[in-house]
């Protein structure tokens, strides 16, 4: 029997110019849904998304976006004749002419409030609480499902766990691509890599503090810090100076998506000392490039990385250094971890995410 496509309205109004984390989720989910025969997608976003119908959203900060959502979102959903609404970054209107799905990526603004300024913390908590109006809530890990019950009081039967995936097409870069990128970034030495360094909870400071211990045995190794510059940059530079490794810490700033595979492939390891994650996209993307991962042993990382990473306790630079020396000192061990990483990453795909998300929509649409 032919089942007609579900018409879904994706609220992608929070999509930034330089997507990371939740923004990558929105882009990849929209593309995977648009490619699925069982879905027609209309996306409300600052710019058109390939394969989707488009509702233009004014560019700007959270205030402008929220004003649009309050004023125009309900009418846009109605005009789109949508079967289901999906807020890809929390926000769920109290009333809509369609059943509602919301995605919660993490609730670190409850768990680690100091990671956010007062205004950002209050804003995120407010939009997270709107998910209580959603008939279904999607989370990327059981760890976030637990937090959604604890901090938001959501009923477990409304929550669905759908793990995310590496960006479509992300795979090990060719040797010439890696060489060209390293030359352009003045990164000729062997390097450890940290991503998302502007956020305090990512704990790039622990990677910096580990570096002198790594260099005792491997003096040529440097640490590359990549991500949008933020207020932490000066503090991290000061910590590198205090630790005596200022010349061995490279601040790369924002790295375009086109260079991500080469940057990840060229690294000896990704160091990911985050205090808490909802899913942890950078580690699984590093693994998709065959790069070993050193990650903190926190609930989502245990769940998502499934034993393929080298795990260390939070806030433990010495443990990071031991793990890095284990990989740097044994090419055979690094090759073993690399192979485990590639196998694990291959089990995650956006095609699967789209299929499982469609199944959630079909729970709500007769």
Secondary structure as UniProt FT lines:
FT   STRAND          6..12
FT   TURN            13..14
FT   HELIX           22..34
FT   TURN            37..38
FT   STRAND          39..45
FT   TURN            50..51
FT   STRAND          53..56
FT   HELIX           62..68
FT   HELIX           69..73
FT   HELIX           74..79
FT   TURN            80..81
FT   STRAND          84..87
FT   TURN            88..89
FT   STRAND          99..104
FT   HELIX           108..111
FT   HELIX           113..115
FT   HELIX           118..129
FT   HELIX           130..133
FT   STRAND          136..139
FT   HELIX           142..152
FT   HELIX           156..158
FT   STRAND          159..161
FT   TURN            168..169
FT   HELIX           175..184
FT   TURN            185..186
FT   STRAND          191..195
FT   TURN            197..198
FT   HELIX           200..202
FT   HELIX           204..217
FT   TURN            219..220
FT   STRAND          222..226
FT   TURN            231..232
FT   HELIX           233..242
FT   TURN            243..244
FT   HELIX           246..248
FT   STRAND          249..253
FT   HELIX           257..266
FT   STRAND          269..272
FT   HELIX           281..288
FT   TURN            289..290
FT   STRAND          293..296
FT   HELIX           299..305
FT   TURN            306..307
FT   STRAND          310..312
FT   TURN            314..315
FT   HELIX           317..328
FT   HELIX           331..345
FT   TURN            346..347
FT   HELIX           350..364
//
